[in-house]
Amino acid sequence: MSALIGTLVGNPRPASRTLNAALALREAVKRVLPGSRDGAVVDAADLAQDLFAPGSTKVKDALASLELSNVLVIASPTYKATYTGLLKSVLDQAPGGWLKGKTAIPLQVAASDRHALAVELHLRPVLVELGAHIPGPGLFLNEAVLADHDALIESLVEQLTANGTASVLTALGVPA
């Protein structure tokens, strides 16, 4: 059984650069986990209108589609030195333990390197609270590196290898 890699992006803008960065990270994970394949992609911008709509099941359905994955890339731009309220609102609708038994790789994108710690200080704790195993440090990208998609993927493969995430994923026997 190969790893199924799901992707959740919390940018309020649809089809954002953060989505592209998350998909590049998914590709990088596939390169370090040969045989893994693409799972569901949820762009939270597409859920915004239904997030608090009474009776809407769109967010729950999106979370259920991600639940099928055993590895999740969870990405957000950095707003006010943390992840977006949109991502928080989506994650707030996940049941307790939603990520139990899942491996998550958090990613944050920002315009300034001074926000590089936000992924560890803010995004990682909420994912751990939901039960995720995070095999290495969360990843941070300065938006200046997003222009060259191929170079971005290579850089992410190098980061996953250098920070130990790739070897931990392999050692854990992902898929679970």
Summary of the structure (lengths in Angstrom):
residues: 176
radius of gyration: 14.8
end to end distance: 9.2
largest distance: 45.5
contacts: 598
relative contact order: 0.19
helix: 45%
strand: 20%
